[in-house]
Amino acid sequence: MVIKKGKFTIEGLENVQINIGKVTSSDEDEEPQGPTPAPDIHGLRDWDMRLLKRYEPVYSPICDLCCYCTYGKCDLTGNKEGACGINMEAHQAREAMLRTLTGAAAHAGHGRHLLNHLIKRFGADHPIDVGPTNIKAPVTQTVLGIKPETIGDFVPVLDYVEEQITQLLATTHIGQEGSAIDFESKALHAGMVDHVGMEVSDIIQISCLDMPKSQADAPLVDVGMGIIDSTKPVLLCIGHNVAAVTYIMDYMEEHDLFDKIELAAICCTAHDMTRFNPKAKVVGSLSKQLKYIRSGIPDLIIVDEQCIRADMMRETSKLHIPVIATNDKVMYGLPDRSKDDIDDIIRDLASGDQPGVLLFDYEKVGELAPKLVMKMAPIRKEKGITALPSDEEFKKLASSCTQCGACVIGCPQGLEIDKAMEAAVEGNLTLFEELHDKCIGCGRCDVECPKNIPVLDVIEKASQKVIREEKGKLRTGRGQVGDAEIREEGVNLVMGTTPGVVAIIGCPNYPDGSRDVYEIAEEMLQRSYIVVTSGCSAMDIGMFKDDEGKTLYERYGGGFLKGNLLNTGSCVSNAHITATTIKVAAIFARRDISGNFEEIADYVMNRIGAVGLAWGGSTQKALSIGTGCNRLGIPVVLGPHGPKYRRAYPGKAYDKDKWNLLDARDGSVHNVEPAPEHLLISAENKAELMPLLAKLCFRPGDNNLGRMIKLTHYIELSEKYLGVLPDDWHIYVRSEADLPLAKREELLKILEEEHGWKIDWDRKKILEGPARMVDISFQPTNVPRLCKGAVE
């Protein structure tokens, strides 16, 4: 064989088959490979241990027993150990790891299903196109050292993710890991691979399904229970995997059916439907699911995977709503009709002979669903099917309530349903209308009522006026943040002159209704924070309007600039949020990212003022997303339900030994302010949350102007929501230049009188403060590597 540059010839060979596998480049300008490409479980353990030394895990057991094996049940209270030798701390760490792993598996499973489908449909050589960027898959590149160019290049990426999930799951078996701290390291590893799986999922669907690509001005779409025209056939999709639903939209487009059928969705399929075709409508988040089914409005329901109620068939069968399941993760015991004739399936579903079917042939789903919903609509409307009580039934149900309080005790939110029932008897529905937004639609009140009152139906019946007016706007998921946006905003973010990035993500299990996330987002936007959102929270943010009738998406831009609101998209689009911090390190700070997770995480934690908020986090996915952020050095705040995840990563601001940084410019160690103070923490209410968000955007690398801006917001938010100066503001002051201008003299006086600082009042300068207040501000061109965090 003779090989020359660009071609080869073969001489003297017969009957030889040559298979050429993957061709790799050896160009000299390739980015250097980092020290940890495709790390296994222990590959980043040293980094984890540094994190966990600073942010020591704290556990909140839901149960004192371990029921993992037939040795038990084992009581682990006090200093007791289980029969296998495990103690309470290790057991709770295992529980937290297992839930993180469950979330990672959900996203990885989604990604594998989607990748197999899209390769079959478009071919493995279909190019990746996520918009104007040189770093197409930042998370993948940082973790695995791989720079994918086609969707087929993601096959080994998911192979890695699935291998890690298998190895992690194996450690939960009896007789394996027994150390709490190592279970925590494994949980961080699971969170990291979750972000890889999410990135794969969204990049391939963006590339193949022509979704918005780094599009700041992505289209606005309608959102809310009130936007659906129930006089038309209503086709409702629920879940997180849009693969099957795209065929329905293609069929409806080809046959001009969008004006004849209302196509709507709940949860992340809603996001991805509108990214594929903005003519689709978004009913809302997970909390709307049971409420909307009980309304009787949907004439057909399509389900795929994740966040779908387990009692779907029981609820829909009562209302003669056929269900088509399109994914093998949710099958409900239904018959597989994938090979049957479409007309036969429609006949059996329309007649009620079968309440639902499995259908894995997506082309068949695309044709069958529109035909079936148009057949079902007149049948159901003629019968007037709904679960909601009539006016007379409503009065009777409200009157039968004895105000025993069982529903209040059973409600995860502790909603005062009994008082609303009592008011409704007198004709006052306002209490029920207020409960409608705060109710998460779980249906536990129905189960708890000793009088068998369908409490959720009563709430929704009383709230019909509010529901009809529930109409908002949502900016369709934009995908990644582009390189040009990073170049423009990166310096402001790292220096602190943009006060921070607040990522509002997660589920709708809010403590006081969805208006909270709207108000949180509005407050931070008005203060020039960049607010990034996704999933259920993104939908709920779009539900409320100002006095001029505009939503936040209509009032604020969608680009990566201070004071803007970005919706990245569905749950898997959360990977673009962590990817943005990686791109800041790569583009602004010129860090090599390939296989270089630890250095990038160190940079993110110490330089980039970003904080995640899962105010309504309820699913395992929310925990895995947050834990992945934690390993990358991004702090996350949970709502008051957060302790049910069993574990937090709080910091100890008072322990000076935990707050050391190594300055790689000269090898010196600096004792700095506790920033960020916590890695994973819960807030009890919005008043406690607001200043906490501002504080968790502090970074040791803030310059004086940036620190002054961040301190201004921290102090103002504390005074606005708590009515007091924060008790720790002074520990974030390094010099008088850090102090807010409007309060400088007042704060200098407090520093002198209450904290023993020495002030030169003639020049109003701090002469001496605590030794730990070291300013390690930097210029980005100083050196390739600037600081190393959490050293011993």
N, C-alpha and C positions, 0 to 999 in steps of 0.2 A: 504494500500500500504506500502510495506517495501522497503526502499531505502538504499542501501549500496554503498560504494565508488566503482565507476566503473560499477555498475550494479544495477538493481532494479527488484523486483518481485512483482506480484499483487496477493493478496489473497482475495477470497470471492467476486469477482466482475464478473458479467455476462452482456453481451450485452452493454459493455461500449467501446466507441471509444475514444482513447487518441491521441491528436494532439500535437506534440512537435515542438515548434517554434525554433527560433534561440537560440542556446546554447552559453552562455558567460562564460568566465573563471574568476575565482576569485583568481588566483594565487597571492601570495604575491609579486612576482617579477614583476608584471605588472607595466608599467610606470604610474606615478601619472597623474591624469586628471587635466588639467589646468583650469583657471578661466572662459574661454569663449568658451566651446565646442558648435559648431553649432550656432554662434552668429546671432541674427536677425539684423534688420536694425540699431538699436541703440546700439547693443552689443559692438561695438568697437568705438562708437562715441567719447569717451574721447580721445582715441588715435588719431583719425582723427583731433580733435580740436587742439591737440598739433602740429600735422603736419601742419595744415592750419594756425596756428598762426605764425609759422616760415616761411612757404612758402605761403604767401598770394596770393590767386588767382587773376590773371589779365585776362581781357576779351578782345576779338577782334571781335566785332559783324560783321557779314556778312550783316545783314539786321537790320534796325532800327524798324521794325514792328513786332508785335506779331499777328499771324494769327491762334491761337489755337482754337478759338470758334467764335460763331456768334455775340458776342459783338463787335468784331473787324472788320476790322483791327485797331490795336491800335498803335499809334506812341509813342515810349518809349524814344525818344531822350531827352537829358538834364535830368531834374528831373521829367519828366512826368511818370505817371503810367497808366497801362491799366485799362480797365473798371472793371476788377476783383480785381484790387489793386496791381498787380505785377509790379515791376520796371525792368529796363533794366538789372541790375546786376543779379537778381534772374532768369529772363528769360534766360539769357545766361548760367547761371549755370544749369538751367533745360535742355537747349539744349545740353550742354556737357554731362550731366548725361544720357540723352536719347540716345545719340550716343554710349556712353560707354555700356549702357544696350543692345543696338541692337547688338553690337559685342559679348557680353556675351551670348545673346540668340542664336546667330548663332552657337557658339561652343557648347552650352548646347544642342541645337537641334540636332546637329551632333552626340554628345555623346549619346543621348537617342536613336536615330535611330540605331546607331551602337550597343549599348548595347542590345536592344531588338533583333536585328538580330543575334548577336553572342550568346546570351543565347538560342535562338531557335535552332541555328546550333550546339553549343557545350555543352549546358547545363549550368545552373547557378552555378554548382559546379566546373566548369573548373578553375583550380588553376591559380593565378596570378604568372607570371614569367617574371621579368624585368631584370634578371641578378643577379650577386653576390652582394646582399645587404640585410641588416636587416631592412631597412626602405623602404618598397615597394612603398608607396604612400605618400611622405613627405608633399605635399600641403594639401591633404585630411586629413591626421593625424593632421596637425597643425591647420587647420580650424575647423574640425568637431570632432576631438578626436577619430576618427575611424581608426582601423588598418585592412584594408581589406585583406582577404586571397584568396577569389575566385571572379570571375567576378560578381556573384550574390550579393556580398557584396556591390557593387557599386549602387545597386538600391536605397537604402535610401539616398545615397550621392547625386544622381541626383534629388531625390525627394526634398532634401533641396535646391539644386541650383535652381530648377524650382519654388519652393515656394518663394525664395528670389527675383527672377526675377519678379514674379507676384506682390509681395508687392511693389517692387520698381517702376514698371510700373504704379501701382495705384496712386503713388504720383504725377504723371505728369498731372492727371486730374484736371480740374478747381476746385478751392475751396479746394485744398490740400496744399502741402508745399508752403510757400512763402518766405523762407529764403535762400539766396544764399549759405551761409556757410553750411546749412544742405543739400541742393542739392549736394554740393561738397562732403560731408560725404557719401551721398548715391551713388555718382559716384564712390568713392573709394571702397564702399561695392560691387558695381556691378563689378568693376575690379577684386576684390579678388575672387568672386564666379566664374568669368570667368576662372581664373587659375585652380579652382577646376574642372570645366567642361572640360577644355582642358586635364588635367591630366587623368581624367577618360577615355576620348576618346583614348588617346594614349596608356595607360597601357593595356586596353582591347584588342586593335588590336595587340600590341606587343605580348601579352600573347597567343592569339588565332591563329594569322596568322604567327607565327614564324618569326617575324621581328627581326633585330639585337637587342641584349640585352646587353646594356652597352658595346658595342663592339667598341673599339678604332680603330681597323683596319678593319672597315666595308668596303665592296667592293667599288671600284671605278666604276662609270658608265658614259656613254657618255651623254653630254648635248650640245644643240645648234641646230639652224635651219638647219645647214649644215650636220648633222649626219644622216639624214633620207634618205634612198635609195628609191627615188620616182619611181623607175622602178617596185617596188613591190606594192601590195595593202597596203595602209596606213590607219591604224585604229587609230584615235586620240581620247584620253579621256581628258575631261576638268572638273575641279572641285576640291573638297576637301574631298570626301568620297569614299574610295576605295572598299566598300563592294561589289558592283556589279561587279567591274572590276576583282576582284580575281577569279571569276568564268570564265571569259574570259581567264585569264592566265592559269588556271587549264586545261581548254579545249584545249588550244593551246599546252600545255605541253604534254597532253595525246595523242594528234594527231600529234605531231611532226611538228607544224606549225610555230615555231619561226623563222625558216629560210625562210619561204614562205610569212610571213606577217610582216610588220613593225608595231610594237605596240609602240606607243609613247603617251606622255601626256604633258599637260600644267597645271601649278599651282600645288597645293599640292597633288592632286591625283598622279602626276608624282613622287613626293617623295615617297609616300607610295606604289606605284607600284614597284618601284625599291627596296624598302625594302622587299617587298614580293617575288619578283623575279628579280634579277639584269639583266635579259635579256631584260627587257623593257628599253625604251629610254626616255630621258627628252628633249622635245623641248625647254622649257624655262619657263619664268615667265609670269605673267599676261599681260605684255606689248607685248608679242608675239602673243596674241590670235587672234585679228582681222587681223594682218599681215599674220599669217599662214593660216587662213581660206581663205583670199583673194588670196593667192598663188595658190589655187585650188589643192594643193597636197593631202589633206586628202580625202579619198574615203568614209569614214564613221566617224561620230562623236558621241561619247557617253558622255552625260553630267550627273552629279549628283547634287551637290549643292555648292553654294558660289562662288563668283568671276567669274561668267559666264555672258557673255554679254546679255543684254536684247533684242538686235536685232539679236540674233543668227539665228532665223528661216528666217528672211528676207535675211541675208547674205548667208546662206547655200542654200536657195531655188534657188537663182540666179545661183548657181554653181552645182546644182543637187547633193548635198551632203546630204544624209539622216541623220537624227538626231534621236537618241534613248535616251529619258529621263528616268532616273531610280530612281528618287527621287521626292517625292511630293512637295518639296519646289521649284522646277523648272519644270513646266508642259507645258508652252507655248500654252495652249489651244489645245493640241494634243489629239487624241483619245487613250483610254486605250485599248491596244491589249494584255493584260497580259494573257487572257484565250484563245487566238486564236492560231491556228496552225502555227508553225514556217514557213512552206513553203508559207502559205497565206500571212504572214507579209512580207516575203522577196519579194514575187511577187509584192505586192503593193508599197513597197519602191523602188525597183529597177526600176519599170516602171515610177515612178514619180507620181503615182496616189495619194500618200500621201507623204508629205515632211518629216514626222517624226511620231513617235509613243511614247506612254508611255508604259513602260515594267517594271513591279515591280516583276516579277518572275525571280530571278537572275540566276537560273539554265537555264532558257530559254534564258536569255541574253547571258550567257556563250556560248551556242551553236549557237545562231542566229548571233551574231556579226561577228565571223570569217567567217561563210558561206556567210553572206551578203557582207562583204568587198571584198571577193574574186570574188563575182559576179559583184559588182559595178566597180571595178578597170578597167576591160577591156572596159566596157561601157563608162566610163568617159574619159579614155585615147584615145579611138577611136574618141571622139568628141573634144579632146584637150581643155577641159574646164579649164579656168582660168579667174580671174578678172584682171590680169595684162595686160597692153596694149602691143601690138606688138612694134617692133622697130619704125615702121612708125607712129603708133598711139602715141607713146611716144614723138616723135619729134613734132608732131602736137599739142599735149596737152601742152608741154612746151612752144611752140611758141605762143599759145593762151593766155598765162598768161600776164596780163597787169601790174604786180607788184603793185597792189593797196594796198597790205599789209593786206587785211582782214584776210587772213589765219594766219598771224603773230599775229594779235590782238586776234584772237580766240584761238590760241594755248596756252595751260596751261604753256608750257615751253618758249613761246615767240621765237620759232625757226625761223630763217631767211630763210623761205621757198622761199620767193620772189627772194632773191639773188641766191639761188640754181637753181631756174627755169631759171633765166637769164643766169647763167653760163652753164646750160645744153643745151641751144639753140646753144651755141658755141662749144658743144661737151665735156665740162668739167663736169664730174660727181662727182668729189671729194667732193664738198659741200654736195651733196645728200648722199654720202657714210658716211660722218661725221654725218649727221642728223639721219641716220638709228639707231644708238645706242642711241641717245638722244631722239628720238621720242618714246613716251609712247603708241602709237597705239590706241589713243582714237577716232580718226576719226573726230574730230571737224573741222579740216581744210576742209574736204569735205563739211560740212554743211555751212561753212562761205563763200566759194568761190562763187562770183556772176556769174562766168563763168561756173559753174557746173563742174569744173575740179575735177576728183577723185584724189585728191592730195596725199592721202596715197598710192594709187596704183602707182602713179608716183615715189614717194620716194622709194618704194620697187623695182620697175622695175629698177631704176637707181642703186640700191644697190645689184644687183644679185651677183656680184663678191664677195662682202663682206659677203653676206649671205652664199654662198657656202663654204666659209672658216670659218664659225662660228661653230667651233668644240672645245669643252672643256671637262673637267672631273669634276665630282662631287662625293664626298664621300657620300655614302648612309647614311641616318639618323641613328645614333648610339643609340638613346634612352637616358636613364638616365646616369648620372655619378655614377660610382660604389663606394662603401664604401672604398675600398682600395685606390682609387685615391684621395678621400677626405683626408684620413689619411696621404698620402704622401705630398699633396700640401696645406692642410688647414693651417698649421702654417705659411707658406710663404705668403699666401694670407692675413691672418689676421694681421700679423706683418708688411706687406707692402713690404717684400723683393721680392715677385712677385708683380709688380707694380699695377696689377688690372685685372679684367675681363671686356672685352668689348663685349657686346652681340649685333651683327648686325642683326636686324630682320626687318620684315615689307615688304612693297610693293615696286614696281619698279617705283614710281613717283619721280625719282631722278631729281635734278635740272640741272645736266649736264651729264647725261648718266650713264650707269651701270659701266663703268670703275671706277667711283668714289669709289664704295664700295670695289672693288678689291684693289685699291690703299690705301684706309683707312685700310683695313684688313692687307695688306702687311706691311704698316708702323708700325702698332701696334705689329704685330708678330715679326718684326725685333727688336723691343724694349722689347721683352720678356713678353708682355701682353698675357694673355689667351684670344683668340678670339673664341667666340661661335656664331653660326649662325643657321638660320632655314629659311624655306619658300622661297619666291621669292629671297631674298637677298642671300641665300645660293647658289641658282642656278647661279645668276649673278656673284658671286665671282669666280665661277669655269670657267667662259667664257674666261679668259685672261691668257696669258702665258708669261714666262720670255724669255730671249734670247736663252735658251736651249730648249724651247718648253714645259716647264713644268708648270702646274697650281699650285696654292697655296696648293691644296689638295694633290698633288704629292710631294710637297717640304716640307710640315710640317706634323708632327704627329697628330693623332686624339685623343690623351689621354688628360686628365685634368691635364696638366703640363704647366708651363710658356713657352711661345713661341710656343704653339700648337694651331691648328685650329680644332674646333669640330663642326660638323653639327649634331644637335640633330634630325632633320627630318622636318616634315611638320609643318603647323601653330600650330596644337594642341601640338606639341612637345615643344613649348615655355614654357610649364609648367615645363619641366625638368630644365630650366635655373633658374627659381625662386626656384625650388626644391633643386638645388645644394647649394644655399646659406643657405637654411634651414638645409641641411645635414651637412654643415660646422658647424653651431651652435650646432647641435645634436651630431656629432661625435667628432669634434675637441674641442669644448667648453663644451661638455657634458651637454647641456641644455635639459630639458624635453620639448618636442614639442607638446604633445597631448593636443589639445584644448588650446594652449598657444600662440596665434598669436601675441599679443601685445609685449610680452617679446622677441620673436624671431625677430619681425620686428625692435624693438629697437636695438637688437644686430646687425642685418644686417646693419642698417643705420649707426651705429657708429663704426663698426669693419671691415666690408667686403667691400673692394674697388671694387665695381661692378658698371657699368654704361650701360644702354641700348641705342641703337641707331636705330631709325626708320627713316633712311635718306630719304626713299621714301614713308613714310606712307601715305596711301590714304583711306583705308577702315575704317569702324567703328571698325572692329576687331583689327586693329593696335592701335586704341585709347584705347580699353578695355584692351588689353595686357599691354600697357604702364601704364595705370592707376592702374592695378593690381600690377605691379612692384612698383609703387609709394607708395601704401599702405604698402608694405613690406619694404619700406625704400630705394628702389633702384632708383636713378635718371635716367631720360630718356631724350635724346636729339632728337628732330625732325628736319627735313630739313626745308627749307624756306617755304614750303607749310604748315607747322605745324600750323601757326596761323588760318588757315581755320577750325581747330577743335574748335576754338572760345575761348580756355582757356589755360593758362599756370600757372605753379607754380614756379615763380622765388623766389630766396632768396634775402635778403637785407644784404649784407656783412657789410655795414657800421653801421647797427643797432645792437650794442653790446648786447642789452637785449634779442635778439632772439637766442643767441648762448650760452646757458647755459646747462651744463650737471650735473646730480647728480651722484656722485661716491658712489655706494652702499657699498663700503668697509668701509667708515667712515661717510657717510651721508653728505659729503661736496659738495658744488656747485662750479663748475669751469666754468669760462667764457673762451671759447675755440675759435679756428679759425673756420670760416664758412666752414664746411666740412660735407657733400657735400653742395656746395653753392646753387644749384638749385635742384628742384625735377622734374620739367617738363619745358623744355625750347627749343626754336628753335634757330638754327644757320643759318646764311644767306648764307654761302658758306663753301667750304671745308677748306679754310685758317682759318676761324674763328672756325671751328669745331675741328680741330686737337688738339690744346692746351686745348680746353674746355673738351675734352674727358679725357685727362690726369688729369686736375684739379678736375674733378668730381669723380676721384678715390681716392682723399685724404680722410682720415678718422681720427677723433680725436685719435683713438687708435693706429695709426702708431707708431712703435718704431723709434729710430733715424736712423738706417740704412734704414728702409723702407721709411721714409720721405725723406731722402737724395736721394734715387733712384727715388721716385715720383717727387721730385722737379727738378731733373736733366732732366727728360723727359718733364716736363711742360715747363721749360725754353727753352730747345732745340727745342721743337715743336713750341713755340711762335717765336723764332728767325728764324727758318726755314721757317715758313709759313707766318708770319706777319712782320718779319724783325726787331723785337724789343723785349727787355725784357718784360715779362708781367708786367703790372703796379701794380699788387697786390702780386707778389711772396713773398714779405717780410712778409706778414701777416701769412704765413704758416711756418715761421721759429721760432722754440722754443729755440734752442740752436745752437752753432756753429757746433755741430755734425749733424745737419739737412742739412747743406750746401753742395752742390755738390763739390767734391774734386777738380775737374779741375778748378772751378771758385771761390773757397772759398775766396781767398784774395781779388779778385775784388768785390765780393758780400759783404764782411765785410766792405769794404771801402764805398760802396753805403749805407749800413745800417747806418754807422756813419755819413756820410756827408748829406744824403738826408732824413733820417728818424729819426735822433737824438738818435740812439742807442749808448751805451757806450761800447767801445771795448778795451780790454787789448792787445795791439799789440805785447808785448813781448811774450805772450803765444797765441796770436790770438784767444782769447776767448771773447764771449759776456758776459759783466758784467751786463748789464741792457738793457732790451727791453720793449716793451709794456706789461702791466700787464696781458693782456688777453692770452699771449702765455704760456699756461700751458700744460706740457707734462703729459698725463695720460696713458702712456704706461703701460702694464701689463704683467704678466705671466699667462698663461691659467689655472694654478692650484690654483690661489689665493683664489677665492671665487666662489660660484655658480652664483652669480649675480653681475655684475661689474659696470654697469653704466645705468643710465636712461636718455633718451634724451629729449630735448626740454621742460625742466621744466619751470614753470613760475617763 
